[in-house]
Amino acid sequence: MSAWWCDWAHSNGVSADARERGEVCLNEVATNILVHGSAEHRATRVEISVETSPEGVAITIADDGQPFDPLAHHSSRQGYSLEDISIGGLGIPLIRDFADDISYRRVDACNVLTLTFAKHAHPPESVPRG
C-alpha cells in the first residue's frame, strides 16, 4: 500500500512532506481497521479513494466494521521520552498530528474517515527574533 500511495502522490504533485505524512496515516488507519475491529463485527470490506485539488489531497477510507469515530476518541499523551511511552494508543494522536484535516461520518453501516493533506509543504512559521 505504501508504494502505491507514494507513487500516486508523487505523480500528482504532492510534496514529499505530505506524501510521508499521508503514508503514515494511511498505514495506521488500515492497521487499526484490521487489528482492532471486534471479532463479532470485523470489517469485511475496506475501500480507499483519493481525490486531489490544486490545494491538497483527500484520502477517504471506508470500512464496514463496527462503528468507530476516531475524533470522539480522547487519548492522553503518555510521555515525552521513549522510556515513558508504552506500546499502543499512539495511532490516533499521530493521525491527528499528521493530517491537516480529519472528518468522520457513518454512512450506510460504514465508517468513512477522510484525511486531508495540503498538496505542498507548509512554509516554516516565522519566528520573531529578539
C-alpha positions as CSV (number, residue, x, y, z in Angstrom):
1,M,0.0,0.0,0.0
2,S,2.9,2.4,0.8
3,A,4.4,2.0,-2.7
4,W,1.0,2.6,-4.4
5,W,0.3,5.8,-2.3
6,C,3.8,7.2,-2.7
7,D,3.8,6.6,-6.5
8,W,0.4,8.1,-6.9
9,A,1.2,11.1,-4.7
10,H,4.5,11.8,-6.4
11,S,2.8,11.6,-9.9
12,N,0.1,14.1,-8.7
13,G,2.5,16.8,-7.4
14,V,2.1,16.1,-3.7
15,S,5.1,17.3,-1.7
16,A,7.4,14.9,-0.1
17,D,6.3,16.1,3.4
18,A,2.6,15.4,2.6
19,R,3.4,12.1,1.0
20,E,5.2,10.9,4.1
21,R,2.5,12.1,6.5
22,G,-0.2,10.6,4.2
23,E,1.7,7.3,4.1
24,V,2.0,7.0,7.8
25,C,-1.7,7.9,8.3
26,L,-3.0,5.6,5.6
27,N,-1.0,2.6,7.0
28,E,-2.1,3.5,10.6
29,V,-5.8,3.6,9.7
30,A,-5.6,0.4,7.7
31,T,-3.8,-1.4,10.5
32,N,-6.4,-0.1,13.1
33,I,-9.2,-1.4,10.9
34,L,-7.7,-4.8,10.5
35,V,-6.3,-5.3,14.1
36,H,-8.7,-3.5,16.4
37,G,-12.1,-4.5,15.0
38,S,-14.1,-6.7,17.2
39,A,-14.3,-10.4,16.4
40,E,-18.1,-10.2,16.1
41,H,-18.1,-7.3,13.7
42,R,-14.8,-7.4,11.9
43,A,-14.5,-5.3,8.7
44,T,-15.0,-7.5,5.6
45,R,-14.5,-4.6,3.1
46,V,-12.2,-1.7,3.1
47,E,-12.2,0.9,0.3
48,I,-9.7,3.6,-0.2
49,S,-10.2,6.5,-2.5
50,V,-8.1,9.6,-3.2
51,E,-9.2,13.0,-4.5
52,T,-6.9,15.8,-5.5
53,S,-7.4,19.5,-5.9
54,P,-4.9,22.3,-6.5
55,E,-4.7,22.9,-2.8
56,G,-4.5,19.4,-1.4
57,V,-5.3,15.7,-1.5
58,A,-8.0,13.9,0.5
59,I,-7.7,10.2,1.3
60,T,-11.0,8.6,2.2
61,I,-11.0,5.2,3.9
62,A,-14.4,3.4,4.3
63,D,-14.9,0.1,6.1
64,D,-17.9,-2.0,7.1
65,G,-16.6,-2.8,10.6
66,Q,-18.0,-1.8,13.9
67,P,-18.8,1.9,14.3
68,F,-15.7,3.8,15.5
69,D,-15.3,7.5,15.4
70,P,-11.6,8.3,16.0
71,L,-12.5,12.0,16.5
72,A,-14.5,11.1,19.6
73,H,-11.6,9.0,21.0
74,H,-9.8,11.1,23.6
75,S,-6.3,9.8,24.3
76,S,-3.8,11.5,26.5
77,R,-0.1,11.8,25.7
78,Q,1.8,9.1,27.5
79,G,5.1,10.8,28.0
80,Y,7.8,12.7,26.3
81,S,10.6,10.2,26.1
82,L,10.8,6.6,24.7
83,E,11.2,5.3,28.2
84,D,7.9,6.9,29.3
85,I,5.8,5.7,26.3
86,S,4.0,2.3,26.4
87,I,3.3,0.4,23.2
88,G,-0.1,1.1,21.7
89,G,-2.5,4.0,21.9
90,L,-0.4,6.4,19.8
91,G,-2.1,5.9,16.4
92,I,-5.0,8.3,16.7
93,P,-2.9,11.2,18.2
94,L,-0.4,10.6,15.4
95,I,-3.1,10.8,12.7
96,R,-4.4,14.0,14.4
97,D,-0.9,15.5,14.3
98,F,-0.1,14.5,10.8
99,A,-3.3,15.2,8.9
100,D,-4.2,18.8,8.0
101,D,-7.9,18.0,8.4
102,I,-9.9,15.0,9.5
103,S,-13.6,14.2,9.2
104,Y,-15.6,11.1,10.2
105,R,-19.1,10.0,9.3
106,R,-21.1,6.8,9.5
107,V,-22.8,6.1,6.1
108,D,-24.9,3.0,5.3
109,A,-23.3,0.9,8.0
110,C,-19.8,2.0,7.1
111,N,-17.2,4.1,8.9
112,V,-16.0,6.8,6.5
113,L,-12.8,8.6,7.5
114,T,-11.3,11.4,5.3
115,L,-7.8,12.7,5.9
116,T,-6.8,15.8,4.1
117,F,-3.2,17.0,3.4
118,A,-2.0,20.2,1.8
119,K,-0.5,19.3,-1.5
120,H,2.6,21.5,-1.0
121,A,4.8,21.7,2.0
122,H,3.8,24.3,4.6
123,P,6.3,27.2,4.7
124,P,8.0,27.3,8.1
125,E,6.4,29.7,10.5
126,S,8.4,32.8,11.0
127,V,9.8,33.1,14.5
128,P,10.4,36.5,15.9
129,R,14.0,37.1,16.6
130,G,15.0,39.3,19.5
